[in-house]
Amino acid sequence: MNKLAPLFLATALASSNAVANNDSYAPVFAGLAMDCIHKEYTNKIAHFMNSDEDLKPPRELYPAFYGCFDWHSSVHGHWLLVRLLNTHADTVDTQAIIAKLDKSFTADNIAGELASYQRPGLKSFERPYGIAWLFQLTAELRQSSLPQAKRWLDNLMPLEQQAVEYISEWLPKLAYPIRTGEHSQTAFAFGLMLDYSRVAGEKVFEALLTERIKTLYMSDVNCPLAYEPSGQDFLSPCVAEADLMRRVMSKEQFANWLGEFFPELDANTGADWLKPAVVIDKTDGKLAHLDGLNTSRAWMLEGIIAGLPADDARIKPLQAAVEAHRTAGLDAVLGDMHYMGSHWLGSFATYLQTGRGIQR
């Protein structure tokens, strides 16, 4: 269990219901990221080796993003901290967070990240999930008023631009969407990438993403939601796709598309339509994914609601599903977590509670 979380919880809140209704969650979530972004071990490296020279410890392979068990969790742990500086600077330890980010975002560290990313065979590194979070991180820095943010972003820009180049090369070759409930899912990643492109003013990248999204997903109907979740999902293939598609349609178009995609969803839909998942063993990193599924479903359902006309009759059952999943997700983050959950679930909870996904 994360050592900081109980300390914050004792003074900040007693239940997830309290968190949902106030801002006391911010120091709790910040504490989870602060506890891991420079914690090198345990570590799971997604690594491609060309020679003995590529056998190095995480801190040398990934000098900025070596903590939080794996690269993508480190990236979105850093995003979490920037996000809370942007949204809750008065309730988190701003100076301690800035010191942590200063340690990570040096020019030398990002040059080391770029050197690793540019090695032969690494074009698919952390594609698409980790790269989507990298884009979210630089988008968040663009929206920050902190004086340090411009320097951090300037240092990260070469890594960001290399990622844009690699993803732009890949997108036209992707003949089919990837519909898993884990890191390789394209619907979730494309949503984050599209949001980034709009914040960054990357018009060419936005146009390419929009074209590929419509080509890959527009004709989908009757998504088999009854087959979800798989045993180690942290993303819903069906709900993530719907949350993606509202980003590329008008409200009226999306309302019609959603009727074909979720034909069983109407004003009378009950709680059985989408139930929160249950985790049996939180020490098993894969099984613990389901705690994240509840949280990501909650924010994606909120995204779907945001994409519908205000008088749509489906909003009421969707909102009920949001609250059921929010409660389950936050109970996990604020409960007795093992490091297999604490190194990443704070980012998902922050994304949900700060409404990041529904900001245009």
ZILIN-V960982 format. One record per residue. N is the residue number from 1. RES is the residue in three letters. PHI is phi in whole degrees, 0 to 359 (NA if undefined). PSI is psi in degrees with one decimal (* if undefined). Layout:
n | res | phi | psi
N | RES | PHI | PSI
N | RES | PHI | PSI
//
This chain:
n | res | phi | psi
1 | MET | NA | 140.7
2 | ASN | 300 | 131.1
3 | LYS | 286 | -24.9
4 | LEU | 278 | -31.5
5 | ALA | 303 | -46.5
6 | PRO | 299 | -36.1
7 | LEU | 298 | -47.0
8 | PHE | 295 | -41.6
9 | LEU | 297 | -38.0
10 | ALA | 298 | -31.2
11 | THR | 258 | -17.5
12 | ALA | 259 | -41.1
13 | LEU | 196 | 165.7
14 | ALA | 245 | -17.6
15 | SER | 203 | 165.6
16 | SER | 294 | -27.4
17 | ASN | 296 | -38.1
18 | ALA | 296 | -41.8
19 | VAL | 298 | -40.6
20 | ALA | 296 | -20.2
21 | ASN | 249 | 3.1
22 | ASN | 209 | -175.1
23 | ASP | 260 | 14.4
24 | SER | 288 | -9.3
25 | TYR | 289 | -24.4
26 | ALA | 304 | -50.3
27 | PRO | 293 | -27.2
28 | VAL | 295 | -51.0
29 | PHE | 293 | -39.7
30 | ALA | 300 | -39.8
31 | GLY | 299 | -36.9
32 | LEU | 297 | -43.6
33 | ALA | 288 | -41.4
34 | MET | 299 | -31.3
35 | ASP | 285 | -15.6
36 | CYS | 234 | -16.6
37 | ILE | 294 | -22.3
38 | HIS | 243 | 22.0
39 | LYS | 264 | 106.2
40 | GLU | 285 | -38.1
41 | TYR | 236 | 145.0
42 | THR | 289 | 160.7
43 | ASN | 211 | 137.6
44 | LYS | 242 | 108.3
45 | ILE | 266 | 129.1
46 | ALA | 268 | 99.2
47 | HIS | 229 | 143.3
48 | PHE | 236 | 124.4
49 | MET | 250 | 134.6
50 | ASN | 254 | -20.4
51 | SER | 196 | 176.8
52 | ASP | 301 | -27.1
53 | GLU | 296 | -20.2
54 | ASP | 273 | 0.2
55 | LEU | 270 | 98.4
56 | LYS | 218 | 160.9
57 | PRO | 290 | 160.8
58 | PRO | 306 | -39.9
59 | ARG | 295 | -23.4
60 | GLU | 270 | -34.0
61 | LEU | 290 | -41.6
62 | TYR | 226 | 77.0
63 | PRO | 293 | -17.1
64 | ALA | 263 | -38.4
65 | PHE | 240 | 55.3
66 | TYR | 262 | -11.3
67 | GLY | 268 | -170.2
68 | CYS | 59 | 33.7
69 | PHE | 78 | -40.3
70 | ASP | 208 | 164.8
71 | TRP | 300 | -47.8
72 | HIS | 293 | -35.4
73 | SER | 292 | -34.3
74 | SER | 295 | -43.1
75 | VAL | 299 | -49.3
76 | HIS | 282 | -15.7
77 | GLY | 293 | -40.4
78 | HIS | 294 | -41.5
79 | TRP | 303 | -45.8
80 | LEU | 308 | -46.7
81 | LEU | 293 | -42.3
82 | VAL | 295 | -41.2
83 | ARG | 301 | -45.5
84 | LEU | 288 | -29.4
85 | LEU | 296 | -34.7
86 | ASN | 285 | -32.4
87 | THR | 250 | -24.5
88 | HIS | 220 | 41.7
89 | ALA | 300 | -25.7
90 | ASP | 276 | -7.3
91 | THR | 242 | -3.5
92 | VAL | 245 | 167.3
93 | ASP | 278 | 85.1
94 | THR | 303 | -46.7
95 | GLN | 293 | -38.1
96 | ALA | 294 | -39.3
97 | ILE | 294 | -45.1
98 | ILE | 300 | -40.5
99 | ALA | 298 | -40.5
100 | LYS | 296 | -45.2
101 | LEU | 292 | -36.4
102 | ASP | 300 | -37.3
103 | LYS | 294 | -36.3
104 | SER | 279 | -44.5
105 | PHE | 266 | 41.4
106 | THR | 282 | 157.5
107 | ALA | 300 | -40.0
108 | ASP | 295 | -41.9
109 | ASN | 297 | -43.0
110 | ILE | 289 | -32.8
111 | ALA | 298 | -38.0
112 | GLY | 294 | -40.0
113 | GLU | 299 | -44.3
114 | LEU | 295 | -40.5
115 | ALA | 299 | -40.9
116 | SER | 294 | -42.9
117 | TYR | 294 | -29.9
118 | GLN | 271 | 0.8
119 | ARG | 295 | 150.6
120 | PRO | 305 | 135.9
121 | GLY | 90 | 0.0
122 | LEU | 256 | 10.2
123 | LYS | 299 | -29.6
124 | SER | 268 | 7.7
125 | PHE | 304 | 125.3
126 | GLU | 54 | 29.2
127 | ARG | 264 | 127.5
128 | PRO | 260 | -14.1
129 | TYR | 296 | -56.1
130 | GLY | 296 | -38.2
131 | ILE | 293 | -36.9
132 | ALA | 300 | -40.2
133 | TRP | 289 | -33.1
134 | LEU | 301 | -43.2
135 | PHE | 297 | -40.0
136 | GLN | 297 | -38.0
137 | LEU | 298 | -47.8
138 | THR | 289 | -30.5
139 | ALA | 297 | -43.7
140 | GLU | 297 | -39.1
141 | LEU | 295 | -36.5
142 | ARG | 297 | -28.6
143 | GLN | 264 | 8.1
144 | SER | 269 | 145.2
145 | SER | 262 | 1.1
146 | LEU | 295 | 137.9
147 | PRO | 297 | -28.1
148 | GLN | 285 | -20.0
149 | ALA | 297 | -37.8
150 | LYS | 295 | -41.1
151 | ARG | 296 | -44.3
152 | TRP | 299 | -44.6
153 | LEU | 295 | -42.9
154 | ASP | 303 | -40.7
155 | ASN | 293 | -36.5
156 | LEU | 280 | -17.6
157 | MET | 303 | -42.0
158 | PRO | 299 | -38.0
159 | LEU | 293 | -43.3
160 | GLU | 300 | -47.0
161 | GLN | 292 | -33.1
162 | GLN | 295 | -39.1
163 | ALA | 295 | -41.8
164 | VAL | 301 | -42.7
165 | GLU | 297 | -47.4
166 | TYR | 295 | -44.1
167 | ILE | 293 | -36.6
168 | SER | 294 | -32.6
169 | GLU | 291 | -35.5
170 | TRP | 282 | -39.3
171 | LEU | 304 | -45.6
172 | PRO | 293 | -18.9
173 | LYS | 272 | -11.3
174 | LEU | 281 | 100.5
175 | ALA | 282 | -23.6
176 | TYR | 220 | 148.6
177 | PRO | 291 | 158.7
178 | ILE | 254 | 115.5
179 | ARG | 252 | 27.8
180 | THR | 284 | 173.4
181 | GLY | 258 | 15.2
182 | GLU | 236 | -155.7
183 | HIS | 299 | -29.3
184 | SER | 278 | -4.5
185 | GLN | 302 | 132.7
186 | THR | 272 | -30.7
187 | ALA | 300 | -50.3
188 | PHE | 298 | -48.1
189 | ALA | 297 | -40.9
190 | PHE | 297 | -34.9
191 | GLY | 298 | -46.5
192 | LEU | 295 | -40.3
193 | MET | 295 | -40.6
194 | LEU | 295 | -43.4
195 | ASP | 301 | -42.9
196 | TYR | 300 | -46.6
197 | SER | 300 | -32.9
198 | ARG | 284 | -37.3
199 | VAL | 293 | -42.0
200 | ALA | 278 | -9.7
201 | GLY | 70 | 28.2
202 | GLU | 276 | 78.7
203 | LYS | 295 | -39.9
204 | VAL | 293 | -44.2
205 | PHE | 296 | -42.0
206 | GLU | 299 | -43.9
207 | ALA | 295 | -40.8
208 | LEU | 296 | -46.3
209 | LEU | 300 | -46.2
210 | THR | 299 | -42.3
211 | GLU | 297 | -44.1
212 | ARG | 291 | -38.3
213 | ILE | 300 | -48.2
214 | LYS | 294 | -38.9
215 | THR | 294 | -42.1
216 | LEU | 279 | -27.8
217 | TYR | 237 | -20.1
218 | MET | 301 | -33.6
219 | SER | 272 | 2.8
220 | ASP | 293 | 140.0
221 | VAL | 221 | 156.2
222 | ASN | 51 | 58.7
223 | CYS | 296 | 133.5
224 | PRO | 282 | 68.7
225 | LEU | 298 | -26.6
226 | ALA | 295 | -18.3
227 | TYR | 273 | -1.9
228 | GLU | 261 | 152.9
229 | PRO | 270 | 160.1
230 | SER | 285 | 166.7
231 | GLY | 293 | -15.5
232 | GLN | 224 | 31.1
233 | ASP | 289 | 143.6
234 | PHE | 237 | 0.2
235 | LEU | 226 | 143.0
236 | SER | 269 | 119.7
237 | PRO | 302 | -41.7
238 | CYS | 286 | -50.3
239 | VAL | 293 | -37.4
240 | ALA | 296 | -38.1
241 | GLU | 295 | -43.0
242 | ALA | 296 | -39.6
243 | ASP | 295 | -33.2
244 | LEU | 292 | -47.4
245 | MET | 293 | -26.9
246 | ARG | 294 | -16.0
247 | ARG | 281 | -15.6
248 | VAL | 239 | 15.1
249 | MET | 224 | 160.3
250 | SER | 289 | 165.7
251 | LYS | 300 | -40.3
252 | GLU | 292 | -43.9
253 | GLN | 298 | -43.1
254 | PHE | 294 | -39.9
255 | ALA | 301 | -41.7
256 | ASN | 291 | -43.9
257 | TRP | 299 | -42.1
258 | LEU | 296 | -32.5
259 | GLY | 298 | -34.6
260 | GLU | 280 | -31.7
261 | PHE | 282 | -42.4
262 | PHE | 240 | 70.9
263 | PRO | 296 | -22.3
264 | GLU | 277 | -6.8
265 | LEU | 272 | 118.6
266 | ASP | 211 | -172.4
267 | ALA | 299 | -25.0
268 | ASN | 260 | 7.3
269 | THR | 297 | 133.9
270 | GLY | 261 | -173.7
271 | ALA | 293 | -22.2
272 | ASP | 290 | -12.7
273 | TRP | 301 | -39.7
274 | LEU | 206 | 102.8
275 | LYS | 263 | 144.2
276 | PRO | 300 | 147.2
277 | ALA | 278 | 161.1
278 | VAL | 238 | 133.1
279 | VAL | 259 | 128.2
280 | ILE | 271 | -37.9
281 | ASP | 226 | 102.9
282 | LYS | 284 | -9.6
283 | THR | 277 | -12.3
284 | ASP | 268 | 110.8
285 | GLY | 303 | -37.2
286 | LYS | 288 | -44.7
287 | LEU | 295 | -33.4
288 | ALA | 292 | -12.6
289 | HIS | 307 | -31.9
290 | LEU | 296 | -25.6
291 | ASP | 297 | -39.0
292 | GLY | 290 | -31.6
293 | LEU | 301 | -43.8
294 | ASN | 300 | -41.5
295 | THR | 290 | -45.3
296 | SER | 292 | -36.4
297 | ARG | 301 | -42.1
298 | ALA | 301 | -48.3
299 | TRP | 288 | -31.8
300 | MET | 290 | -37.4
301 | LEU | 296 | -38.1
302 | GLU | 298 | -37.9
303 | GLY | 297 | -42.1
304 | ILE | 300 | -44.0
305 | ILE | 300 | -43.3
306 | ALA | 297 | -25.7
307 | GLY | 275 | -7.0
308 | LEU | 262 | 154.9
309 | PRO | 302 | 148.7
310 | ALA | 299 | -25.8
311 | ASP | 262 | 13.9
312 | ASP | 292 | 129.2
313 | ALA | 293 | -16.6
314 | ARG | 279 | -9.0
315 | ILE | 296 | -39.6
316 | LYS | 299 | -52.1
317 | PRO | 294 | -31.0
318 | LEU | 295 | -41.7
319 | GLN | 295 | -37.1
320 | ALA | 298 | -40.3
321 | ALA | 293 | -36.7
322 | VAL | 303 | -50.2
323 | GLU | 292 | -37.0
324 | ALA | 297 | -42.2
325 | HIS | 284 | -34.4
326 | ARG | 299 | -46.7
327 | THR | 300 | -46.4
328 | ALA | 296 | -42.4
329 | GLY | 294 | -44.6
330 | LEU | 288 | -32.8
331 | ASP | 302 | -37.1
332 | ALA | 291 | -44.9
333 | VAL | 292 | -33.7
334 | LEU | 263 | 4.5
335 | GLY | 262 | -153.1
336 | ASP | 274 | 83.8
337 | MET | 272 | 143.2
338 | HIS | 271 | 161.2
339 | TYR | 301 | -25.5
340 | MET | 299 | -21.4
341 | GLY | 254 | -38.7
342 | SER | 293 | -22.9
343 | HIS | 285 | -8.7
344 | TRP | 219 | -25.4
345 | LEU | 293 | -25.9
346 | GLY | 299 | -35.6
347 | SER | 295 | -42.7
348 | PHE | 295 | -41.3
349 | ALA | 294 | -37.6
350 | THR | 294 | -42.5
351 | TYR | 302 | -43.9
352 | LEU | 294 | -54.3
353 | GLN | 288 | -23.3
354 | THR | 264 | 2.8
355 | GLY | 64 | 31.1
356 | ARG | 300 | -40.4
357 | GLY | 290 | -17.4
358 | ILE | 254 | 12.3
359 | GLN | 271 | 127.5
360 | ARG | 277 | *
//
